[in-house]
Amino acid sequence: MPKRQYVLAVACYLLVPVVLIAGGGLFRLIDPEMARGHADYVRNYRLLDLARLGALMAAAALALVLWLSACALVLKSRKRSLRWLLLAAAGPFGFTFIAMLEDRSPAPDDLYQQFIRKLKMYWRAPLEIAVFVSVWFFAYESVLIKRELMIRYESYVTGTPAAAIVARQNASSGMWAFAEGLEWAYLVVLIYLLWPVLFNCAGRLFKPRTSPTRPDSSHSGERPRRVESYAKEDQG
């Protein structure tokens, strides 16, 4: 099991999209036009508009707190200074360097930390570069696969041709590109968080099991035979 602080960091990060989706839902749910029919329409309209903006800003602020908490818990779990928290301002790029930090007090069964602590710098640097490229590539391909699956699902449910759905998305390509960029960045950090856990699970799964040694039957009867031979010699 990973450290408790690390588990809390993963939990905080998983709550970020939940908070943002809830804030967006409240923003759409609160309609300022609900003030129609009331005596003071202008005042109620402004209050409802402030309420929906406040819900959106509160969700964004809470998501920021969860992001900083996740980064701080990762640093705390690895016994690192909170000065590294400044890297959180760089988003997934900054978290990449946070994820590369070694644990100063690793758990005895942390195979990932044992592995990277044994590596020399000339091996560690190519490994981190390979992991960086692989993580960003895998996250990007995941976003593309998710887009294709969503297009096929919408086409199947609504009966709209896939080409028409793609054309509609291209008409607002900027919005779709921004949304997919956020998904890409989110997946990068999530993969970096889960990478040590998956490494440890794979290491325990493929670790060779040593069977307990059994006493050799040939040696177990050696001492009694010697005692018996000594006894015969004394009698002789």
N, CA and C of each residue as an Amber inpcrd file, in Angstrom:
protein
   708
   0.8360000  -1.1980000   0.0000000   0.0000000   0.0000000   0.0000000
   0.8730000   1.2510000   0.0000000   0.5240000   2.2530000  -0.8240000
   1.2710000   3.5170000  -0.7770000   1.0330000   4.2470000   0.5400000
   1.8270000   5.2800000   0.7530000   1.6820000   6.0570000   1.9780000
   0.3340000   6.7690000   2.0240000  -0.1150000   7.0630000   3.2420000
  -1.4240000   7.6800000   3.4130000  -1.4840000   9.0400000   2.7440000
  -0.3950000   9.8230000   2.8350000  -0.3850000  11.1330000   2.1870000
  -0.5000000  11.0110000   0.6690000   0.1140000   9.9690000   0.1200000
   0.0560000   9.7920000  -1.3280000  -1.3480000   9.3880000  -1.7640000
  -2.0040000   8.5580000  -0.9860000  -3.3910000   8.1750000  -1.2980000
  -4.3010000   9.3970000  -1.2380000  -4.0970000  10.2540000  -0.2450000
  -4.8890000  11.4830000  -0.1480000  -4.6100000  12.4130000  -1.3300000
  -3.3590000  12.4420000  -1.8070000  -3.0370000  13.2670000  -2.9690000
  -3.8020000  12.7980000  -4.2050000  -3.8600000  11.4930000  -4.4070000
  -4.6130000  10.9540000  -5.5430000  -6.1000000  11.2690000  -5.3920000
  -6.6240000  11.1480000  -4.1640000  -8.0350000  11.4440000  -3.9340000
  -8.3520000  12.9130000  -4.2140000  -7.4790000  13.8080000  -3.7530000
  -7.6880000  15.2400000  -4.0160000  -7.6770000  15.5330000  -5.5110000
  -6.7760000  14.8990000  -6.2130000  -6.7000000  15.1690000  -7.6520000
  -7.9170000  14.6130000  -8.3890000  -8.4250000  13.4600000  -7.9600000
  -9.6150000  12.8970000  -8.5990000 -10.8580000  13.7410000  -8.3390000
 -10.8470000  14.5290000  -7.2710000 -11.9990000  15.3850000  -6.9690000
 -12.0260000  16.6630000  -7.8010000 -10.9230000  16.9910000  -8.4550000
 -10.8720000  18.2350000  -9.2340000 -11.9320000  18.2660000 -10.3290000
 -12.0350000  17.2570000 -11.2090000 -13.0910000  17.3290000 -12.2320000
 -14.4900000  17.2630000 -11.6610000 -14.6610000  16.5780000 -10.5390000
 -15.9910000  16.5110000  -9.9110000 -16.4410000  17.9040000  -9.4880000
 -15.5230000  18.6520000  -8.8840000 -15.8510000  20.0080000  -8.4300000
 -16.1400000  20.9200000  -9.6240000 -15.3260000  20.8130000 -10.6710000
 -15.5280000  21.6710000 -11.8410000 -16.8360000  21.3580000 -12.5540000
 -17.1640000  20.0840000 -12.6680000 -18.4200000  19.7060000 -13.3210000
 -19.6100000  20.1690000 -12.4900000 -19.5050000  20.0390000 -11.1610000
 -20.5920000  20.5050000 -10.2970000 -20.7560000  22.0170000 -10.3940000
 -19.6380000  22.7530000 -10.4370000 -19.7260000  24.2020000 -10.5740000
 -20.3260000  24.6180000 -11.9030000 -19.9480000  23.9150000 -12.9830000
 -20.5370000  24.2060000 -14.2810000 -22.0170000  23.8810000 -14.3250000
 -22.4030000  22.8090000 -13.6330000 -23.8130000  22.4700000 -13.5710000
 -24.6380000  23.5250000 -12.8410000 -24.1000000  24.0340000 -11.7330000
 -24.8040000  25.1060000 -11.0160000 -24.8750000  26.3770000 -11.8570000
 -23.8140000  26.6440000 -12.6050000 -23.8070000  27.8270000 -13.4610000
 -24.9220000  27.7600000 -14.5050000 -25.1150000  26.5770000 -15.0800000
 -26.1860000  26.4350000 -16.0670000 -27.5600000  26.3490000 -15.4240000
 -27.5950000  25.8510000 -14.1880000 -28.8850000  25.6860000 -13.5190000
 -29.4790000  27.0220000 -13.0830000 -28.6270000  27.9220000 -12.6410000
 -29.1080000  29.2340000 -12.1740000 -29.2940000  30.1380000 -13.3940000
 -30.5110000  30.3880000 -13.7480000 -30.8350000  31.2310000 -14.9050000
 -31.3180000  32.5860000 -14.4070000 -30.6230000  33.6680000 -14.7490000
 -31.0810000  34.9960000 -14.2900000 -32.4820000  35.3580000 -14.7700000
 -32.9170000  34.7250000 -15.8560000 -34.2540000  35.0320000 -16.3640000
 -35.3560000  34.4950000 -15.4650000 -34.9870000  33.7540000 -14.4320000
 -36.0020000  33.3200000 -13.4680000 -36.5620000  34.5030000 -12.6860000
 -35.8970000  35.6460000 -12.7870000 -36.3830000  36.8510000 -12.0990000
 -37.5870000  37.4730000 -12.7930000 -37.9410000  36.9760000 -13.9640000
 -39.1010000  37.5420000 -14.6530000 -40.3790000  37.2520000 -13.8690000
 -41.2530000  38.2330000 -13.8690000 -42.5080000  38.1050000 -13.1250000
 -42.4460000  38.6630000 -11.7230000 -41.2690000  39.0380000 -11.2490000
 -41.1350000  39.6240000  -9.9210000 -41.1620000  41.1510000 -10.0330000
 -41.4810000  41.7770000  -8.9260000 -41.6350000  43.2420000  -8.9310000
 -40.3030000  43.9240000  -9.2290000 -39.2430000  43.4940000  -8.5280000
 -37.9140000  44.1010000  -8.7230000 -37.1020000  43.1800000  -9.6360000
 -37.3950000  43.2430000 -10.9060000 -36.7550000  42.3410000 -11.8750000
 -35.2620000  42.6210000 -12.0020000 -34.8810000  43.8910000 -12.0560000
 -33.4850000  44.2420000 -12.2800000 -32.6170000  43.7620000 -11.1200000
 -33.0670000  44.0040000  -9.8850000 -32.2690000  43.5970000  -8.7140000
 -32.1630000  42.0740000  -8.6360000 -33.2660000  41.3650000  -8.8430000
 -33.2410000  39.9080000  -8.7740000 -32.3870000  39.3040000  -9.8920000
 -32.4440000  39.9470000 -11.0470000 -31.6230000  39.4610000 -12.1660000
 -30.1390000  39.5700000 -11.8130000 -29.7440000  40.7050000 -11.2360000
 -28.3450000  40.8830000 -10.8720000 -27.9260000  39.9050000  -9.7760000
 -28.8340000  39.6690000  -8.8220000 -28.5090000  38.7310000  -7.7580000
 -28.3310000  37.3110000  -8.2970000 -29.1960000  36.9020000  -9.1840000
 -29.0730000  35.5720000  -9.7730000 -27.8260000  35.4650000 -10.6460000
 -27.5180000  36.5310000 -11.3460000 -26.3120000  36.5170000 -12.1700000
 -25.0600000  36.4510000 -11.3090000 -25.0610000  37.1850000 -10.1900000
 -23.9360000  37.1070000  -9.2590000 -23.8420000  35.7270000  -8.6260000
 -24.9950000  35.0960000  -8.3700000 -24.9960000  33.7680000  -7.7640000
 -24.3830000  32.7310000  -8.6940000 -24.7320000  32.7850000  -9.9780000
 -24.1810000  31.8170000 -10.9170000 -22.6900000  32.0520000 -11.1450000
 -22.2800000  33.3190000 -11.1860000 -20.8510000  33.5990000 -11.3020000
 -20.0970000  33.1910000 -10.0410000 -20.7490000  33.4110000  -8.8880000
 -20.1220000  33.0100000  -7.6300000 -19.9460000  31.5000000  -7.5350000
 -20.9340000  30.7430000  -8.0160000 -20.8080000  29.2850000  -8.0070000
 -19.6640000  28.8270000  -8.8900000 -19.5240000  29.4670000 -10.0450000
 -18.4430000  29.0910000 -10.9550000 -17.0790000  29.4540000 -10.3740000
 -16.9710000  30.6330000  -9.7640000 -15.6970000  31.0470000  -9.1770000
 -15.3610000  30.2130000  -7.9560000 -16.3790000  29.8450000  -7.1630000
 -16.1260000  29.0010000  -5.9980000 -15.6330000  27.6190000  -6.4160000
 -16.2150000  27.0780000  -7.4910000 -15.7580000  25.7820000  -7.9870000
 -14.3170000  25.8730000  -8.4840000 -13.9820000  26.9550000  -9.1840000
 -12.6160000  27.1260000  -9.6710000 -11.6350000  27.2820000  -8.5100000
 -12.0310000  28.0320000  -7.4810000 -11.1510000  28.2120000  -6.3150000
 -10.9560000  26.8930000  -5.5710000 -12.0380000  26.1180000  -5.4180000
 -11.9140000  24.8290000  -4.7390000 -11.0590000  23.8610000  -5.5370000
 -11.1910000  23.8950000  -6.8620000 -10.3440000  23.0450000  -7.7010000
  -8.8730000  23.4310000  -7.5590000  -8.5960000  24.7330000  -7.4480000
  -7.2220000  25.1800000  -7.2530000  -6.6800000  24.7090000  -5.9100000
  -7.5070000  24.7680000  -4.8720000  -7.0860000  24.2970000  -3.5480000
  -6.7940000  22.7960000  -3.5880000  -7.6390000  22.0330000  -4.2790000
  -7.4070000  20.5910000  -4.3960000  -6.1260000  20.2930000  -5.1660000
  -5.8500000  21.0710000  -6.1900000  -4.6200000  20.8860000  -6.9650000
  -3.3860000  21.1490000  -6.1100000  -3.4000000  22.2560000  -5.3810000
  -2.2670000  22.5670000  -4.5140000  -2.1360000  21.5380000  -3.3900000
  -3.2650000  21.0720000  -2.8710000  -3.2230000  20.0610000  -1.8160000
  -2.6250000  18.7580000  -2.3300000  -2.9770000  18.3720000  -3.5580000
  -2.4260000  17.1480000  -4.1310000  -0.9130000  17.2560000  -4.2790000
  -0.4340000  18.3820000  -4.7850000   1.0140000  18.5680000  -4.9330000
   1.7140000  18.5980000  -3.5770000   1.1140000  19.2770000  -2.6050000
   1.7250000  19.3590000  -1.2760000   1.7590000  17.9880000  -0.5960000
   0.7200000  17.1820000  -0.7740000   0.6990000  15.8580000  -0.1610000
   1.7250000  14.9300000  -0.7930000   1.9450000  15.0750000  -2.0930000
   2.9920000  14.2810000  -2.7340000   4.3590000  14.6500000  -2.1610000
   4.6090000  15.9440000  -2.0020000   5.8800000  16.3790000  -1.4170000
   6.0180000  15.9130000   0.0260000   4.9240000  15.9710000   0.7780000
   4.9670000  15.5430000   2.1760000   5.2070000  14.0470000   2.2880000
   4.6070000  13.2770000   1.3830000   4.7930000  11.8290000   1.4310000
   6.2320000  11.4390000   1.1150000   6.9310000  12.2910000   0.3740000
   8.3190000  12.0030000   0.0170000   9.3130000  12.7960000   0.8630000
   8.8040000  13.4330000   1.9200000   9.6640000  14.1660000   2.8510000
  10.4750000  15.2500000   2.1420000   9.8090000  15.9820000   1.2660000
  10.4530000  17.0550000   0.5220000   9.9550000  18.4060000   1.0120000
  10.7570000  19.4340000   0.7710000  10.4000000  20.7780000   1.1960000
   9.2150000  21.2960000   0.3820000   8.3730000  22.0910000   1.0460000
   7.2300000  22.6730000   0.3590000   7.6330000  23.7880000  -0.5940000
   8.9100000  24.1170000  -0.6440000   9.3570000  25.0920000  -1.6300000
   9.1560000  24.5710000  -3.0550000   9.1720000  23.2520000  -3.1780000
   8.9090000  22.6640000  -4.4880000   7.4790000  22.9240000  -4.9480000
   6.6210000  23.3810000  -4.0370000   5.2280000  23.6340000  -4.3920000
   5.0910000  24.7540000  -5.4110000   6.1290000  25.5820000  -5.5410000
   6.0960000  26.6390000  -6.5490000   5.9760000  26.0730000  -7.9670000
   6.4360000  24.8390000  -8.1480000   6.3280000  24.2140000  -9.4640000
   4.8860000  23.9190000  -9.8450000   3.9860000  23.8920000  -8.8620000
   2.5720000  23.6180000  -9.1590000   1.9650000  24.7050000 -10.0280000
   2.5560000  25.9110000 -10.0090000   2.0390000  26.9940000 -10.8460000
   2.2240000  26.6950000 -12.3280000   3.1370000  25.7860000 -12.6740000
   3.3650000  25.4230000 -14.0760000   2.4620000  24.3060000 -14.5490000
   1.5120000  23.8890000 -13.7140000   0.5660000  22.8690000 -14.1340000
   1.2200000  21.5080000 -14.2990000   0.8400000  20.7740000 -15.3430000
   1.4000000  19.4240000 -15.5290000   2.8950000  19.4240000 -15.7760000
   3.4420000  20.4840000 -16.3780000   4.8900000  20.5480000 -16.5800000
   5.6120000  20.6320000 -15.2400000   5.0920000  21.4540000 -14.3370000
   5.7050000  21.5420000 -13.0270000   5.5530000  20.2610000 -12.2290000
   4.4060000  19.6070000 -12.3500000   4.2120000  18.3620000 -11.6100000
   5.1340000  17.2620000 -12.1140000   5.5470000  17.3680000 -13.3600000
   6.4980000  16.3940000 -13.8880000   7.7760000  16.3670000 -13.0470000
   8.2770000  17.5270000 -12.6590000   9.4900000  17.5890000 -11.8380000
   9.1970000  17.1670000 -10.4050000   7.9930000  17.4610000  -9.9120000
   7.6340000  16.9920000  -8.5740000   7.5960000  15.4700000  -8.5310000
   7.0640000  14.8680000  -9.5870000   6.9720000  13.4110000  -9.6360000
   8.3380000  12.7480000  -9.7450000   9.3400000  13.4750000 -10.2480000
  10.6780000  12.9110000 -10.3850000  11.4550000  12.9030000  -9.0820000
  10.9930000  13.6080000  -8.0580000  11.7380000  13.6980000  -6.8080000
  11.7510000  12.3440000  -6.1000000  12.9010000  11.9930000  -5.5650000
  13.0270000  10.7420000  -4.8260000  12.4350000  10.8890000  -3.4250000
  11.9900000   9.7850000  -2.9030000  11.4710000   9.7360000  -1.5420000
  12.6390000   9.5980000  -0.5760000  12.7350000  10.5280000   0.3810000
  13.8430000  10.4880000   1.3380000  13.6310000   9.4620000   2.4410000
  12.4200000   8.9710000   2.6160000  12.1530000   7.9040000   3.5820000
  11.1790000   6.9170000   2.9490000  11.6480000   6.1600000   1.9570000
  10.7360000   5.2380000   1.2730000  10.3240000   4.0800000   2.1670000
   9.1760000   3.5290000   1.8620000   8.7090000   2.3520000   2.5850000
   9.5660000   1.1490000   2.2110000   9.6920000   0.1720000   3.1070000
  10.5500000  -0.9880000   2.7960000  10.0910000  -1.7640000   1.5640000
   8.7930000  -1.7310000   1.2700000   8.2700000  -2.4940000   0.1360000
   8.0120000  -1.6170000  -1.0860000   8.5740000  -0.3940000  -1.1170000
   8.3910000   0.4930000  -2.2630000   9.4240000   0.1310000  -3.3280000
   9.0200000  -0.7040000  -4.2570000   9.9380000  -1.1850000  -5.2870000
  10.3490000  -0.0740000  -6.2510000   9.4430000   0.8690000  -6.5060000
   9.7580000   1.9460000  -7.4420000  10.8810000   2.8230000  -6.9130000
  10.7810000   3.2270000  -5.6530000  11.8310000   4.0580000  -5.0690000
  13.1420000   3.2900000  -4.9490000  13.0750000   2.0060000  -4.6430000
  14.2920000   1.2090000  -4.5970000  14.9560000   1.1370000  -5.9710000
  14.1320000   1.0770000  -7.0090000  14.6660000   0.9780000  -8.3690000
  15.3630000   2.2680000  -8.7940000  14.7040000   3.4090000  -8.6010000
  15.2880000   4.6600000  -9.0870000  16.4570000   5.1110000  -8.2110000
  16.4980000   4.7050000  -6.9460000  17.6120000   5.0930000  -6.0850000
  18.8900000   4.3470000  -6.4620000  18.7350000   3.1940000  -7.1000000
  19.9150000   2.4220000  -7.5050000  20.4960000   2.9050000  -8.8240000
  19.7390000   3.6950000  -9.5790000  20.1950000   4.1210000 -10.9000000
  21.2050000   5.2640000 -10.7940000  22.2150000   5.2170000 -11.6360000
  23.1350000   6.3300000 -11.7680000  22.4790000   7.4330000 -12.5960000
  23.0630000   8.6250000 -12.5330000  22.4590000   9.7570000 -13.2210000
  22.4080000   9.5420000 -14.7320000  23.4300000   8.8920000 -15.2920000
  23.4490000   8.6890000 -16.7400000  22.4220000   7.6590000 -17.1910000
  21.8510000   6.8950000 -16.2460000  20.7260000   6.0150000 -16.5660000
  19.3990000   6.6330000 -16.1560000  19.4380000   7.4000000 -15.0800000
  18.1860000   7.9960000 -14.5790000  17.6380000   9.0450000 -15.5540000
  18.5200000   9.8630000 -16.1250000  18.0670000  10.9170000 -17.0360000
  17.3740000  10.3570000 -18.2760000  17.9420000   9.3650000 -18.9860000
  17.2040000   8.8060000 -20.1320000  15.8880000   8.1460000 -19.7280000
  15.8540000   7.5390000 -18.5450000  14.6130000   6.9140000 -18.0870000
  13.5200000   7.9500000 -17.8880000  13.8470000   9.0610000 -17.2330000
  12.8370000  10.0900000 -16.9890000  12.3730000  10.7300000 -18.3030000
  13.2860000  10.8980000 -19.2520000  12.8980000  11.4430000 -20.5530000
  11.9500000  10.4820000 -21.2720000  12.2670000   9.1880000 -21.2050000
  11.4050000   8.1950000 -21.8440000  10.0260000   8.1520000 -21.1940000
   9.9990000   8.2420000 -19.8660000   8.7090000   8.2580000 -19.1670000
   7.9180000   9.5080000 -19.5240000   8.6080000  10.6560000 -19.6070000
   7.9430000  11.9110000 -19.9500000   7.2950000  11.8240000 -21.3320000
   8.0420000  11.3580000 -22.3140000   7.5030000  11.2570000 -23.6740000
   6.3630000  10.2420000 -23.7240000   6.5360000   9.1200000 -23.0390000
   5.5040000   8.0750000 -23.0670000   4.2210000   8.5430000 -22.4100000
   4.3310000   9.2420000 -21.2860000   3.1360000   9.7050000 -20.5790000
   2.3640000  10.7130000 -21.4140000   3.0590000  11.6940000 -21.9790000
   2.3670000  12.7030000 -22.7810000   1.7690000  12.0940000 -24.0470000
   2.4780000  11.1480000 -24.6540000   1.9480000  10.5110000 -25.8560000
   0.7350000   9.6570000 -25.5240000   0.8040000   8.8830000 -24.4500000
  -0.3110000   8.0300000 -24.0700000  -1.5400000   8.8580000 -23.6990000
  -1.3270000   9.9740000 -22.9930000  -2.4540000  10.8390000 -22.6360000
  -3.0900000  11.4480000 -23.8780000  -2.2590000  11.8660000 -24.8370000
  -2.7920000  12.4510000 -26.0770000  -3.5870000  11.4250000 -26.8750000
  -3.0620000  10.2200000 -26.9900000  -3.7800000   9.1850000 -27.7200000
  -5.0820000   8.8010000 -27.0080000  -5.0810000   8.8460000 -25.6930000
  -6.3060000   8.5490000 -24.9470000  -7.3920000   9.5770000 -25.2320000
  -7.0010000  10.8500000 -25.3330000  -7.9730000  11.8950000 -25.6570000
  -8.5390000  11.6830000 -27.0580000  -7.6870000  11.3130000 -28.0100000
  -8.1570000  11.0710000 -29.3700000  -9.1080000   9.8800000 -29.4270000
  -8.7720000   8.8130000 -28.7180000  -9.6480000   7.6410000 -28.6930000
 -10.9820000   7.9780000 -28.0470000 -10.9320000   8.7670000 -26.9680000
 -12.1710000   9.1690000 -26.2970000 -13.0430000  10.0010000 -27.2380000
 -12.4320000  10.8870000 -28.0390000 -13.1920000  11.6990000 -28.9810000
 -13.8980000  10.8170000 -30.0200000 -13.1590000   9.8410000 -30.5680000
 -13.7520000   8.9610000 -31.5740000 -14.8860000   8.1330000 -30.9800000
 -14.7020000   7.6560000 -29.7650000 -15.7530000   6.8650000 -29.1330000
 -16.9970000   7.6970000 -28.8620000 -16.8130000   8.9480000 -28.4290000
 -17.9540000   9.8140000 -28.1740000 -18.7000000  10.1480000 -29.4620000
 -17.9620000  10.3390000 -30.5580000 -18.6210000  10.6080000 -31.8460000
 -19.4350000   9.4000000 -32.2850000 -18.8690000   8.2120000 -32.1540000
 -19.5940000   7.0050000 -32.5460000 -20.8130000   6.7720000 -31.6570000
 -20.6680000   7.0630000 -30.3660000 -21.7950000   6.8740000 -29.4470000
 -22.9190000   7.8550000 -29.7630000 -22.5830000   9.1240000 -29.9870000
 -23.6060000  10.1150000 -30.3260000 -24.2700000   9.7910000 -31.6590000
 -23.4880000   9.3160000 -32.6010000 -24.0590000   8.9440000 -33.8930000
 -25.0050000   7.7610000 -33.7560000 -24.6640000   6.8150000 -32.8930000
 -25.5160000   5.6450000 -32.6900000 -26.8060000   6.0010000 -31.9600000
 -26.7080000   6.8890000 -30.9560000 -27.8850000   7.2340000 -30.1560000
 -28.8350000   8.1520000 -30.9170000 -28.3020000   9.1700000 -31.5520000
 -29.1410000  10.1710000 -32.2160000 -29.4210000   9.8550000 -33.6770000
 -28.6790000   8.9540000 -34.2720000 -28.8520000   8.6590000 -35.6880000
 -28.2190000   9.6750000 -36.6100000 -27.4670000  10.6130000 -36.0640000
 -26.7860000  11.6230000 -36.8760000 -25.5240000  11.0220000 -37.4760000
 -25.2640000  11.2700000 -38.7570000 -24.0190000  10.7470000 -39.3470000
 -22.7840000  11.2970000 -38.6280000 -21.7620000  10.4710000 -38.5450000
 -20.5270000  10.8830000 -37.8660000 -19.8940000  12.0800000 -38.5440000
 -20.0180000  12.1620000 -39.8690000 -19.4380000  13.2970000 -40.5900000
 -20.0990000  14.6060000 -40.1770000 -21.4140000  14.5720000 -39.9330000
 -22.1180000  15.7830000 -39.5030000 -21.6690000  16.2070000 -38.1040000
 -21.4310000  15.2400000 -37.2410000 -20.9650000  15.5640000 -35.8900000
 -19.5690000  16.1640000 -35.9440000 -18.7030000  15.6060000 -36.7880000
 -17.3450000  16.1390000 -36.9250000 -17.3950000  17.5580000 -37.4850000
 -18.2870000  17.7940000 -38.4650000 -18.4060000  19.1440000 -39.0410000
 -18.8990000  20.1470000 -37.9990000 -19.7980000  19.7210000 -37.1270000
 -20.2840000  20.6080000 -36.0720000 -19.1710000  20.9280000 -35.0780000
 -18.3490000  19.9610000 -34.7760000 -17.2360000  20.2160000 -33.8670000
 -16.1870000  21.1170000 -34.5100000 -15.9710000  20.9470000 -35.8020000
 -15.0050000  21.8070000 -36.4930000 -15.4830000  23.2520000 -36.5380000
 -16.8080000  23.4470000 -36.5410000 -17.3370000  24.8150000 -36.5510000
 -16.9810000  25.5620000 -35.2720000 -16.8420000  24.8270000 -34.1700000
 -16.4180000  25.4370000 -32.8960000 -15.1410000  24.7320000 -32.4290000
 -14.1640000  24.7040000 -33.3190000 -12.9360000  23.9550000 -33.0510000
 -12.1490000  24.5300000 -31.8780000 -12.2230000  25.8420000 -31.6820000
 -11.4770000  26.4440000 -30.5800000 -11.9490000  25.9450000 -29.2310000
 -13.2680000  25.8550000 -29.0590000 -13.8060000  25.3740000 -27.7880000
 -13.4490000  23.9140000 -27.5620000 -13.5610000  23.0970000 -28.6090000
 -13.2430000  21.6820000 -28.4790000 -11.7510000  21.4770000 -28.2280000
 -10.9210000  22.2670000 -28.8730000  -9.4800000  22.1500000 -28.6530000
  -9.1090000  22.5150000 -27.2160000  -9.7540000  23.5440000 -26.6740000
  -9.4830000  23.9410000 -25.2910000  -9.9090000  22.8420000 -24.3240000
 -11.0850000  22.2630000 -24.5480000 -11.5780000  21.2060000 -23.6600000
 -10.6770000  19.9720000 -23.7200000 -10.2660000  19.5990000 -24.9170000
  -9.3910000  18.4320000 -25.0380000  -8.0020000  18.7170000 -24.4860000
  -7.5690000  19.9660000 -24.5700000  -6.2940000  20.3190000 -23.9560000
  -6.3290000  20.1550000 -22.4440000  -7.4470000  20.5320000 -21.8380000
  -7.5880000  20.3320000 -20.3920000  -7.6160000  18.8460000 -20.0340000
  -8.3100000  18.0570000 -20.8460000  -8.3380000  16.6150000 -20.6010000
  -6.9430000  16.0180000 -20.7360000  -6.2060000  16.4740000 -21.7290000
  -4.8430000  15.9940000 -21.9400000  -3.9600000  16.2990000 -20.7350000
  -4.0130000  17.5390000 -20.2610000  -3.2030000  17.9300000 -19.1050000
  -3.6150000  17.1540000 -17.8550000  -4.9200000  16.9400000 -17.6840000
  -5.3900000  16.2050000 -16.5100000  -4.8920000  14.7590000 -16.5270000
  -4.9400000  14.1260000 -17.6930000  -4.5000000  12.7390000 -17.7890000
  -3.0010000  12.6100000 -17.5540000  -2.2270000  13.5960000 -17.9760000
  -0.7680000  13.5410000 -17.7620000  -0.4560000  13.4540000 -16.2750000
  -1.0530000  14.3310000 -15.4910000  -0.7850000  14.3220000 -14.0470000
  -1.3150000  13.0440000 -13.4080000  -2.4910000  12.5810000 -13.8400000
  -3.0560000  11.3680000 -13.2710000  -2.1610000  10.1590000 -13.5430000
  -1.6080000  10.0820000 -14.7450000  -0.7140000   8.9650000 -15.0610000
   0.5570000   9.0380000 -14.2250000   1.0880000  10.2480000 -14.0520000
   2.2730000  10.3930000 -13.2100000   1.9880000   9.9940000 -11.7650000
   0.7850000  10.2800000 -11.2880000   0.4280000   9.8830000  -9.9300000
   0.3100000   8.3650000  -9.7940000  -0.2490000   7.7290000 -10.8000000
  -0.4820000   6.2850000 -10.7250000   0.7260000   5.4680000 -11.1510000
   1.7080000   6.0880000 -11.8060000   2.8540000   5.3510000 -12.3140000
   3.6200000   4.6040000 -11.2220000   3.9860000   5.2170000 -10.0840000
   4.6850000   4.4330000  -9.0490000   3.8320000   3.3040000  -8.4850000
   2.5230000   3.5400000  -8.3620000   1.6370000   2.4900000  -7.8360000
   1.5870000   1.3040000  -8.7880000   1.4460000   1.5900000 -10.0760000
   1.4150000   0.5130000 -11.0690000   2.7510000  -0.2210000 -11.1430000
   3.8530000   0.5200000 -10.9950000   5.1760000  -0.1020000 -11.0040000
   5.3070000  -1.0720000  -9.8330000   4.8720000  -0.6670000  -8.6540000
   4.9600000  -1.5410000  -7.4790000   4.0630000  -2.7640000  -7.6250000
   2.8610000  -2.5610000  -8.1680000   1.9470000  -3.6990000  -8.3590000
   2.5420000  -4.6970000  -9.3480000   3.1010000  -4.1840000 -10.4570000
   3.7150000  -5.0710000 -11.4310000   4.9470000  -5.7720000 -10.8460000
   5.7170000  -5.0560000 -10.0360000   6.8900000  -5.6640000  -9.4280000
   6.5280000  -6.7870000  -8.4720000   5.4680000  -6.5950000  -7.6970000
   5.0380000  -7.6630000  -6.7760000   4.4070000  -8.8260000  -7.5340000
   3.7640000  -8.5130000  -8.6570000   3.0990000  -9.5690000  -9.4200000
   4.1020000 -10.4960000 -10.0850000   5.1660000  -9.9090000 -10.6320000
   6.1660000 -10.7010000 -11.3520000   7.3810000 -11.0310000 -10.5010000
   7.3380000 -10.7200000  -9.2280000   8.4570000 -11.0420000  -8.3580000
   8.5180000 -12.5430000  -8.1400000   9.6790000 -13.1710000  -8.3440000
   9.7580000 -14.6290000  -8.1590000   9.5340000 -15.0070000  -6.7050000
   8.7190000 -16.0150000  -6.5220000   8.4200000 -16.4890000  -5.1670000
   9.3980000 -17.5800000  -4.7800000   9.9990000 -17.4220000  -3.6100000
  10.9630000 -18.3980000  -3.1060000  10.2380000 -19.3790000  -2.2040000
  10.3410000 -20.6590000  -2.5190000   9.6890000 -21.6860000  -1.7020000
  10.5590000 -21.9980000  -0.4960000   9.9560000 -22.2770000   0.6460000
  10.7390000 -22.5910000   1.8470000  11.5670000 -23.8520000   1.6460000
  12.8130000 -23.8270000   2.1140000  13.7240000 -24.9670000   1.9640000
  13.3350000 -26.0780000   2.9170000  13.3690000 -27.2870000   2.3930000
  13.0560000 -28.4550000   3.2070000  14.3510000 -29.1680000   3.5920000
  14.3890000 -29.7170000   4.7590000  15.6080000 -30.4300000   5.1690000
  15.8380000 -31.6530000   4.2990000  17.0780000 -31.8750000   3.9350000
  17.4370000 -33.0010000   3.0790000  17.3550000 -34.2860000   3.8820000
  16.6380000 -35.2490000   3.3050000  16.4490000 -36.5170000   4.0140000
  17.7520000 -37.2860000   4.1550000  18.6760000 -37.0680000   3.1800000
  19.9540000 -37.7890000   3.2510000  20.7880000 -37.3410000   4.4320000
  20.7000000 -36.0210000   4.7630000  21.4700000 -35.5060000   5.9050000
  20.7640000 -35.7570000   7.2240000  19.4290000 -35.8650000   7.1760000
  18.6980000 -36.0350000   8.4280000  19.0070000 -37.3630000   9.0890000
  19.3090000 -38.3760000   8.2850000  19.6000000 -39.6790000   8.8980000
  21.0670000 -39.9350000   9.0910000  21.9230000 -38.9480000   8.8210000
  23.3610000 -39.1680000   8.9050000  23.8230000 -39.2950000  10.3460000
  23.3150000 -38.4280000  11.2010000  23.7680000 -38.4420000  12.5930000
  23.3680000 -39.7120000  13.3160000  22.1170000 -40.1940000  13.1840000
  21.7740000 -41.4500000  13.8850000  22.6250000 -42.6220000  13.4240000
  22.9560000 -42.6950000  12.1100000  23.7780000 -43.8120000  11.6470000
  25.1760000 -43.7570000  12.2600000  25.7240000 -42.5530000  12.3960000
  27.0520000 -42.4190000  13.0000000  27.0280000 -42.8400000  14.4630000
  25.9890000 -42.4510000  15.1950000  25.8840000 -42.8250000  16.6090000
  25.7850000 -44.3250000  16.7550000  25.0170000 -44.9550000  15.8210000
  24.8540000 -46.4030000  15.8870000  26.1700000 -47.1190000  15.6170000
  26.9690000 -46.5790000  14.6630000  28.2650000 -47.2120000  14.3640000
  29.2370000 -47.0790000  15.5270000  29.1980000 -45.9040000  16.2040000
  30.0420000 -45.7230000  17.3810000  29.6650000 -46.6980000  18.4930000
  28.3870000 -46.9500000  18.6510000  27.9320000 -47.8600000  19.7070000
  28.3960000 -49.2860000  19.4320000  28.4020000 -49.7110000  18.1660000
  28.8550000 -51.0590000  17.8320000  30.3330000 -51.2170000  18.0930000
  31.1190000 -50.1450000  17.7900000  32.5420000 -50.2130000  18.0280000
  32.8550000 -50.3420000  19.5110000  32.0820000 -49.6580000  20.3690000
  32.3020000 -49.7570000  21.8200000  31.9950000 -51.1520000  22.3090000
  30.9170000 -51.7620000  21.7490000  30.5650000 -53.1060000  22.1970000
  31.6080000 -54.1200000  21.7490000  32.2090000 -53.8400000  20.5630000
  33.2300000 -54.7680000  20.0890000  34.5000000 -54.6730000  20.9240000
